[in-house]
């Protein structure tokens, strides 16, 4: 049996609600095993949160300054986490905060400067996991599927419901995965118009009714007719907002309800005859109204067991820690079958040693 790896995974999701820190242990024998030993979410200081949310509008200099400041802040928080839990860590693997994701232009930019993170934490750092794949003609996303394949092979489907909903599955003997539709980015936006940070349990959505015209227009968005590797970024959501804002007199509850029905429809469309077992993680897994509608739509041949809350909350941070392990081992951590790149690759830049 190989020596275990002790890693920290950092995830700053598209929803922008905080930094997930997960201290994980991985061991390779016949297959990989893992354990999330300690994990917590650190809320962004309000000034930093605002800067991150508006980072796509900053000047070049302002963006570089934020890159360094965010890296330093993540390093400081990681150092506190290590001291608090009295742990030994080989390296930190950080996703960073996505500012621009435009793979068709050869670009996917995640900020959170590696040298600043390394200097502030005192630990080796691995980040910039997407750019090599983008330069190989891929989408640079999603990156989680190799973790699904190697750590969660007991599930036939893995869905993550974060800012964006994505799915990972085996098809014709190879792993495939893609972004299915937006998720919390839109739901939270409309819940906030009712003075709530998010629609807890889907209560607002469940009290609304379907608005068929909005549903029809959402389902006709060109993204849904793309074939092969595809991904969504924050900048792709303008078309969704354009449709939803065309109807100012439709109550927020009805817009939320219609979004839930839309999401369920799009997920069912990509797995029309689902059988076996599905893992659902990410904040959306707590939206009990959505989960009820999804289960109803996908039918009784699919088992959707309730995931452990630590897995719901920290699966992406766990998998970035695992991507870091694969990078340290110089093993592929990005699958061309998922991203559409010319080949599998081992992405990530290492800072410190």
C-alpha positions in Angstrom: 0.0 0.0 0.0 1.3 3.4 -0.9 1.9 6.2 1.6 -1.1 8.4 2.2 -1.2 12.0 0.8 -2.4 14.7 3.1 -3.7 17.7 1.1 -5.8 20.8 1.4 -8.2 21.6 -1.3 -9.5 25.1 -1.8 -12.6 25.9 -3.8 -14.1 29.3 -4.5 -17.2 28.5 -6.4 -19.0 30.6 -9.1 -21.8 31.4 -6.6 -19.2 33.5 -4.6 -20.4 32.8 -1.1 -17.1 31.8 0.5 -14.0 29.7 0.4 -14.3 26.0 1.0 -11.3 24.5 2.8 -11.0 20.7 3.0 -8.2 18.7 4.6 -8.2 15.3 2.9 -6.3 12.1 3.0 -5.8 9.9 -0.1 -4.3 6.4 -0.4 -3.7 4.4 -3.5 -3.7 0.6 -3.3 -5.8 -1.4 -5.9 -7.8 1.8 -6.1 -7.9 5.2 -4.6 -9.6 5.8 -1.2 -10.2 9.1 0.5 -11.3 10.7 3.7 -12.4 14.3 4.3 -10.7 14.8 7.8 -11.6 18.4 8.5 -13.5 21.0 6.4 -15.0 24.4 6.8 -16.3 27.3 4.7 -14.8 30.7 5.4 -17.1 33.6 4.4 -15.4 36.3 2.3 -14.9 39.7 4.0 -17.6 41.9 2.4 -15.1 44.1 0.6 -13.3 41.1 -0.9 -16.7 39.5 -1.8 -17.8 42.6 -3.7 -14.4 42.8 -5.5 -14.7 39.1 -6.6 -18.3 39.5 -7.8 -17.3 42.5 -9.9 -13.8 41.2 -10.9 -14.8 40.8 -14.6 -15.3 44.6 -14.7 -11.9 45.7 -13.2 -9.1 47.3 -15.0 -6.0 45.2 -15.8 -4.1 46.7 -12.8 -7.0 46.4 -10.4 -7.4 42.7 -11.4 -3.7 42.0 -10.8 -3.9 43.6 -7.4 -7.0 41.6 -6.6 -5.2 38.4 -7.8 -2.4 39.0 -5.3 -4.7 40.1 -2.4 -7.0 37.1 -2.9 -4.0 34.7 -3.0 -2.6 36.2 0.2 -6.0 36.0 1.9 -6.5 32.4 1.0 -2.9 31.7 2.2 -3.6 33.4 5.6 -6.9 31.4 6.0 -5.1 28.1 5.1 -2.4 28.9 7.7 -5.1 29.5 10.4 -6.9 26.3 9.4 -3.6 24.3 9.7 -2.8 25.8 13.1 -6.4 25.3 14.4 -6.5 21.6 13.4 -2.8 20.9 14.2 -2.3 19.1 10.8 0.6 18.2 8.6 0.0 19.0 4.9 2.0 18.2 1.8 0.5 20.9 -0.4 -2.5 23.1 -1.1 -4.5 22.6 -4.3 -6.5 25.7 -5.2 -9.1 26.2 -7.8 -9.1 30.0 -7.6 -11.9 32.3 -8.5 -13.0 32.3 -12.1 -13.1 35.8 -13.6 -13.2 34.9 -17.3 -14.1 31.6 -18.9 -13.9 31.9 -22.7 -12.3 28.6 -24.0 -13.2 29.4 -27.6 -10.7 32.3 -27.3 -8.1 30.2 -25.6 -8.8 31.7 -22.1 -9.9 30.6 -18.7 -8.7 32.9 -15.9 -8.8 31.9 -12.2 -7.3 34.5 -9.8 -5.7 33.8 -6.4 -2.0 34.2 -7.0 0.0 31.1 -6.4 3.2 32.8 -5.0 1.1 35.0 -2.7 -0.8 31.9 -1.5 2.5 30.0 -1.0 4.2 32.9 0.9 1.2 33.5 3.2 0.6 29.8 4.0 4.2 28.6 4.1 3.1 25.5 2.1 3.6 24.3 -1.5 0.7 25.4 -3.7 -0.8 24.0 -6.9 -3.2 26.1 -9.0 -4.1 27.1 -12.6 -5.6 23.6 -13.3 -7.5 24.7 -16.4 -5.2 26.6 -18.8 -3.2 23.6 -20.2 -6.4 21.9 -21.3 -7.7 25.1 -22.9 -4.4 25.4 -24.9 -4.9 21.8 -26.0 -8.2 22.9 -27.5 -10.4 21.8 -24.6 -13.0 23.6 -22.5 -10.8 23.5 -19.4 -13.9 22.3 -17.7 -15.3 20.4 -16.0 -12.3 19.1 -14.0 -14.2 17.1 -11.4 -15.0 14.0 -13.6 -11.6 12.3 -13.1 -12.3 12.5 -9.4 -15.8 11.0 -10.0 -14.2 8.2 -12.0 -11.5 7.3 -9.5 -13.1 8.1 -6.2 -16.9 7.7 -6.8 -17.1 4.8 -9.2 -20.0 3.2 -7.2 -22.3 5.9 -8.7 -23.6 5.8 -12.3 -24.1 9.6 -12.4 -22.6 12.4 -10.4 -24.4 15.8 -10.4 -23.0 18.9 -8.8 -25.5 21.7 -8.2 -23.4 24.8 -7.6 -23.6 28.1 -9.4 -23.8 25.9 -12.5 -25.2 22.4 -12.7 -22.9 19.8 -14.2 -23.1 16.0 -14.7 -20.5 13.3 -15.0 -21.1 9.7 -16.2 -19.6 6.8 -18.1 -20.9 6.5 -21.7 -19.8 3.8 -24.1 -16.8 2.9 -21.9 -15.4 6.4 -21.4 -16.1 9.2 -18.9 -18.1 12.1 -20.3 -19.2 15.2 -18.4 -20.5 18.7 -19.2 -22.3 21.7 -17.7 -26.1 21.0 -18.1 -27.6 24.4 -17.1 -27.2 27.3 -14.7 -28.3 26.6 -11.2 -27.7 28.7 -8.0 -26.4 31.7 -9.9 -29.9 32.4 -11.2 -31.9 31.0 -8.3 -29.9 33.1 -5.7 -30.2 36.2 -7.9 -34.0 36.1 -7.8 -34.2 35.0 -4.1 -32.1 38.0 -3.3 -34.8 40.2 -4.9 -37.1 38.9 -2.1 -34.5 39.9 0.5 -33.2 36.3 1.0 -29.6 35.2 0.3 -31.0 32.0 -1.3 -34.3 30.1 -1.6 -33.9 27.8 1.4 -35.4 24.4 0.6 -37.0 25.8 -2.6 -39.9 27.2 -0.5 -40.3 30.3 -2.7 -40.1 28.2 -5.9 -42.6 25.7 -4.6 -45.2 28.4 -3.9 -45.0 29.7 -7.5 -46.6 28.5 -10.7 -45.1 27.6 -14.1 -44.9 30.5 -16.7 -45.0 28.5 -20.0 -43.7 31.3 -22.2 -40.5 31.8 -20.1 -40.0 28.0 -20.0 -40.3 27.7 -23.8 -37.8 30.5 -24.4 -35.3 29.1 -21.8 -35.4 25.7 -23.5 -34.6 27.3 -26.9 -31.4 28.9 -25.7 -28.6 27.9 -28.2 -26.4 26.4 -25.5 -28.8 23.5 -25.1 -28.4 22.5 -28.8 -24.6 22.3 -28.7 -23.2 18.8 -29.0 -20.1 17.4 -27.3 -17.9 19.2 -24.7 -19.6 22.3 -23.4 -19.3 24.6 -20.4 -21.1 27.6 -19.0 -19.5 30.7 -17.3 -21.0 33.7 -15.6 -20.7 35.7 -18.8 -22.9 33.1 -20.6 -25.9 33.9 -18.4 -26.9 37.2 -20.1 -29.2 35.4 -22.4 -31.0 33.8 -19.4 -31.4 37.2 -17.7 -32.7 38.7 -21.0 -35.5 36.2 -21.1 -36.4 36.4 -17.4 -36.3 40.2 -17.3 -38.6 40.5 -20.4 -41.5 39.7 -18.0 -41.2 42.3 -15.2 -44.8 41.6 -14.0 -44.2 37.8 -13.4 -43.8 37.3 -9.7 -40.4 36.2 -8.4 -42.0 33.0 -7.1 -43.2 32.1 -10.6 -39.7 32.8 -12.1 -38.1 30.6 -9.5 -40.7 27.8 -10.0 -40.2 28.0 -13.8 -36.4 27.8 -13.4 -36.7 24.7 -11.3 -39.0 23.0 -13.9 -36.5 24.2 -16.6 -33.5 22.7 -14.8 -35.3 19.3 -14.2 -36.3 19.2 -17.9 -32.7 19.8 -19.0 -31.2 17.2 -16.7 -33.8 14.6 -17.8 -33.0 15.4 -21.4 -29.4 14.4 -21.0 -30.2 11.2 -19.1 -33.6 10.2 -20.4 -33.6 6.6 -19.3 -31.6 6.8 -16.1 -31.1 3.7 -14.1 -28.7 2.8 -11.2 -27.4 5.2 -8.6 -26.9 9.0 -8.6 -24.8 11.2 -6.3 -26.1 14.8 -6.0 -23.8 17.3 -4.3 -23.4 21.1 -4.1 -25.7 23.6 -2.4 -28.6 22.7 -4.7 -28.8 19.3 -3.0 -30.4 21.1 -0.1 -33.2 22.5 -2.3 -35.7 19.8 -1.3 -38.3 21.1 -3.8 -35.9 20.7 -6.7 -34.8 17.3 -5.4 -38.4 16.1 -5.2 -39.1 17.3 -8.7 -35.9 15.7 -10.1 -36.6 12.4 -8.5 -40.2 12.4 -9.8 -39.0 13.2 -13.3 -36.2 10.6 -13.5 -38.4 7.8 -12.2 -38.2 4.9 -9.9 -35.3 3.0 -11.7 -32.9 5.6 -10.4 -31.7 5.6 -6.8 -30.7 9.0 -5.4 -29.5 8.4 -1.9 -29.1 11.3 0.4 -25.4 12.2 0.4 -23.4 12.9 3.6 -23.6 16.7 4.3 -19.8 17.0 4.4 -19.7 15.5 0.9 -22.5 17.8 -0.4 -20.6 20.8 0.9 -17.0 19.9 0.2 -16.9 17.4 -2.7 -15.4 20.0 -5.1 -12.7 21.0 -2.6 -12.0 17.3 -2.0 -11.6 16.7 -5.8 -9.3 19.7 -6.2 -7.1 18.3 -3.5 -7.1 15.0 -5.4 -6.2 16.8 -8.7 -3.2 18.2 -6.7 -2.2 14.7 -5.7 -2.3 13.5 -9.4 -0.3 16.6 -10.3 2.4 15.7 -7.7 2.5 12.2 -9.1 2.7 13.6 -12.7 -0.4 11.6 -13.6 -3.2 12.9 -15.9 -5.8 14.9 -14.0 -7.8 16.2 -16.9 -9.7 14.0 -19.4 -10.0 14.9 -23.1 -13.1 12.8 -23.3 -14.8 15.4 -21.1 -13.2 18.7 -22.2 -12.8 18.0 -25.9 -9.0 18.6 -25.8 -6.6 16.9 -28.2 -5.3 14.7 -25.4 -5.5 13.9 -21.7 -3.2 16.1 -19.6 -1.7 16.8 -16.2 -2.6 20.4 -15.4 -1.6 22.7 -12.6 1.4 25.0 -11.7 3.4 24.2 -8.6 4.7 27.0 -6.4 7.2 26.2 -3.7 8.4 22.7 -2.9 
